[in-house]
């Protein structure tokens, strides 16, 4: 049995060595990749992102090719708020093994987790999104679109509080070839722009594909900004695409300051413009968005330095999600959090900010729960396949 048949990235253990790299622990696992923290003798800690499918496997999502494109895309970018690519290799076979990217390790919480901390004040949140707006402006001018912006794909760097864009696995570059026959690449449907959903659900013309533009990323950023300011998603995120689009088309969005009185009213127009139902109604560039956020900051007073949400009472604390106990499966954690929200909603407790009515809990935003279960079974099946062969 070859090394490739008897190994899988999900079977990597702490202290295992990959040449000059030594695994410390698994940080996260998604549907197509797993991220590990590793150490080197020369640079210290780095992050390793493994494709969970090899180059010769029959995979309709073409995970290996998408990981290769992510590497090439990151080579086009040199920005302090974009994760840095240090190199890429294959393991355990240099020619046929699983591709993994070696990236700078960005220490800090995801933006989603940071938003629930006392550090998330209106002033800091606005500063963070102003930095994100300038970062998007830079990558868009470089011909790159992220195409999967959400809170879990943004890290708030612990060393300086700056946001860092990560996970460009669904990203695209102006010169990159298409990888899938589907009209939209893998991503998070609930964060798609309305125009992308309209194209997805429209008449199928052979060979047609949706062309992502900067205003698609800016719409996704608007959804994240709304979540950070209010603690809730503006739509029911677990709806199928057709129902989600219908919900967006018919919705009359409430200003963030209505949903959360701690959100400054001056930010309402900015968020609502980002969430315009058509791209022409949004800020055309990240630079213009940054200008609007900077102008809002000039009107800030002392209330902008209070946390967006008061601390949760002790009985609502969730110790199971402590990083020391986290097993690295980000989608599983998101699923558990969704189940807890559903339990609280069933008991009649509020899931939004103080003073707001109870909201219906949303399913995991990256995938539906059925897709999540199917994906987990697929990953486990691939990881355990060599052991079944051995038993046979």
N, C-alpha and C positions, 0 to 999 in steps of 0.2 A: 504494500500500500504506500502510495506516495505521500509526502508531507502535506500536499495540498488537499488530499482526500481525507486526511485525519485531523485537520485543523480548521478553525473558523475564528474570525475576530472575536466573537462573543465568548469564546472559550479562553481568551487571554486572561491570565491571572496576575495579581500584584507580584512584583519582583521578577517577572519574566523578562528576558532580554531579547531585543530585536537589534542585533548588531551593537551599535554604540548607545542605543536607547534602552531604558529600563522602565517597564510599566509601574506606575504608582497605584492608580485605581481608575475605574471607569467613571466618567463624568456624566454621560448622557447616552441614550439610545433612542433613535428614531426609526422610521420605517425603512430607510435606505442606508443609514450610516450609524456608526457608534464612535463616540469620542472618548479618548483616554487621556489622562494626565500622565506624562512620562518625564524622565529626567535624563540629562546628558551631562557629561563631564565638562564640556566647554561652555554651554549656554545656560545651564540650569534647567528649569522646568519648561516643557513645551506641551502643546496639545496635538494629539494624533487623531485624525478623522479617517476611519476605515470605511470603505465601501463594503456592504454586506453581501454582495454578489461578485463572483469572479468574472473575468473577461470572456470565458467560454461558456458560461451558463445561459440557458435560454430564458431571458428575463425581458418581458415586454417593456419595462421601464428603462432598460439599458442603464442600470445603475453605474456600472464601471465607466461607460462613456460619459455619463453625466458628471462623475467625479473628476474625470480627465478635463472636462470643460471647465469645471469649477477652478481647477488648478490654473488653467490658461487664463481664465477671467481674472483671477487674483493677481496674476503677473502684470496685468494692465493697470493695476491700481497701486498707488503709493500714497497713502493718506493716513494720518495719525488716528483717525476714527474708523478705520477699516482694519479688520484682523489681518496680520501680516503672514504671508506664505513664505516659509523657509525652505521648502523642498518637498519632493514626493518620491515614494519608493513602492515596491511591491513586497509582500510577505505571504508565505515563507519562501516562495520562489520568485526570483527577480524578474522572471519573464511572464509567468502564468499566475502569480499569486494575487492576493487581494491588494488593490491599490489603496494607499493611505497617504494623506496629506500631513506634512509636518508644519504646524503653525505656531505662532507666538501664543503663549498662554495668557489670556486676559483674565485676571483675577477680579472677581466682583459678582454681584447678583445680576440676574436678568432684570430687564426693565420692569417686567410684570411683578417680580418679587420686591424690587426696590420701591415700587409705587405704593406698597402697603406699609412701608417703614416710616418712622418719624422724619427721616431726611427728605421725604417727598412733600415739599412745601410748594405753593404756587410759584414762588420765585425760582426755586431750583428746577421744577418741572419745565417752566418756560425756558430757562437757560439750556436745559438738556435738549429740548425740542428745537431750539434755535441752532444748536450745534448739529443736530441730526439733519436739519434743513440744509445747512451749508455742506454737510457730507454728501447728501443726496445730490446737491447741485454739482459737486465735484465729480461724482461717479457718472452722472448723466452726461456731463460734458466730455467724459472719457468714452462715451458710447456704451455704458453699462447700465442695465436696469436690474434691480434686485429681484423683483417679482414674488417675494414671499416675506414682506415686512410684517412683523408682529412683535409683541413684547418679549417673547422667548428668543428671538433672533437679534436682540440688542442687549449688550452687556454694559452695565454702568461700572466703569473701571474703578477699582478701590483706591488706586494710588492718587487719582486726580479728579474723580467724579465725572469724567467725560464718558459719553456714550460711544460704544464701539459696535459697528455692524459686523455680524458674523453670519455664517451659513448662507453662502451664495450658491447652494446646490441647485436652486431653481433659476438662478440668474442667467442673463443673456448678454452677449456682446454683439455689436452691430455686424461684425464679420463672422460670427460663429454659425456653423451649419445647424439645421434642425435635427433633433435627436428622436422625436416621437412623431407618430402619425396623427395622434390626437391633436385637436386644434388648440388646446391649452396645455402647458407643461404641468408637471406635478407641482402642487402648491397647496395653499389653504383656502378652500372655496369661500369661506365666510369673510376673507380679507380681499377678495377680488373686487375690482371696481364694477359699478353697474354696467358700464359699456363692455367690459370683458364678459360678464354674465350674459348680456344680450347677444353677443356674438356666439358664445358657447351654445345658447339655446335656440339660435336662429336656424334658418334653412341650411342644411349641410351641402356646401359646394365642394366638390372634390378638389383636394389640394389647398383649400383655403386655411389660413392660420391667422390668429389674432396677433396684431403687432402691438406689443407693449410700448408705452411711451412714458415720459416722466410723470404725467398726471395720474397714471395708474399707481405708481409708488406713493405719490403724495396723498391719494385717497386712502391707501392702507395706513400711511402715517397719521392721517386724520382719525381713523378708527382707533389707533393706539393712543393718541392724545385724548380722545374722548374717554377711553377706558381709564387712563391715568387720572384724569380730572374728576370723573364721576364714580369709578369703581364698577361700572356696568357696561355691557356691550349695547350699542344702540338698536340692534335687531336681535332676533332669535337666531343664534349662530348655528344651531343644529339642524336648521331647515334644509331640505334639498334645494339645489340651485334654482329651480323654477319658483318655488315658494319664497326663497330668499329674495330673488329679484322682485317678486310681487310685493313683498314686505317693504323693500327699499323704495319702490316706485310709489307706494301709497302712504308711506310714513311722513308725518309732520314732526320732525325731530324737535325735542325740547332743548333749549340752550343748556349747556353744562351747569351754569350757575343756578338753574331751576332744580336740577337733579341733585346738586350738591352746593349748598349755600357758601361753602368755603372756596369754591372756584370763582375767581374774579370775573365779573360780568364783561370786562373788556376783552376777554378771551373767547366769548361766545361767538362773535361774528367770524373769528379766525377758524374755529373748529367747524362751524356750519358751512363755511365756504369750502374747506377741505373736503367735506362730505357732500358736496354738490352732486346731484344725480347725473351730471354730464361734465366731461373733462373741461369744456370751455368755461365752466363756472368756477373752476378752482384756480389757485395760484399757478401760473404757468411754469414757474421754476422754484427750486428750493431757495434761491437767493432772495426772491420776492417774499417768500414765506418768512425767511429769517428777518427781513426788514420789518414785516408786520409784527413779529414777536418782539423784536427789539424796541419798536415804538410802544408796544404794550408795557414792556418792562419799565419804560420811562415814567409810567403812571403808577408804579407800584408804591404801596405804602406799607406800614408795619404789619397789616393783616396778611400780606403775602409771605410772611416768614413763619406762619403757623402751619402745622401739618394739615394736609388735605383731609385726613381722616383721623379721628381721635383713636387712641390705643384701644385694641379689643379687650374686653373683660377676660380675666383669667380662664373662665370656663369655656371660652371659644378658642383658646390657644391650641395649636395642632403640633404636638411634639413629634409625631410620627414623620413629619416632613423635614425634621432637622437634617442638615447636610451630613452630619456624622452618621446618620442612619439611612441616608438615601442610597438606593442600590444602583443608580445610574440610569434607570429607565424613565426618561422624561415623559413619554406618552402615558405610561402606567400611572405616574404621579398625577398627571393632568386628569386622567380618568377617575382616580380616587377623589381628587378635589371636586370634580363634577358630581360624583355620587354624594359627597358630603353636602354640597349645596342643595342637591335635590332633597336630601333628608331634612335639611333645615327648612326648605320651602314647604315640604309636606307637613312640618310641625307648625307652620304659620309664622315663622320668624322672618325678619327682613333680611334680604341678601344684598341690598344696596346701602348707600350712605344714610346716616341718621336723618329722619324726617321724610324719607321717600317711601312709597308703597312697596310691598313685596314684589319682586320681579320673578318671572319664570326662569328657572335655572337653565343655562345653556349647556349643551353637550360639549365634550372636548372640542376645541376649535380647530385643531389640526386635522382631525379625522372624526367620522362618526364612530359611535361605540362599536357598531358591527364591523366597520372597516378596521378599527383598532384591534378587535379580537382576531379577525382573519389575518391581519398583518403579523400579530404576535405568533399565531400558529405557524404561519409561513416561515418566519425567522427561526423559530424553534425547530421546525422540520428540517430546514437547511443546516442548522448547526448540529443536529443529532443524526443526520443522514449517515455519516461515516461510522457512527457507533452501531446503527442498525445493520449496516453492511458487515461489520465485524461479528455481530451476533449471528448473522446468517451463515 
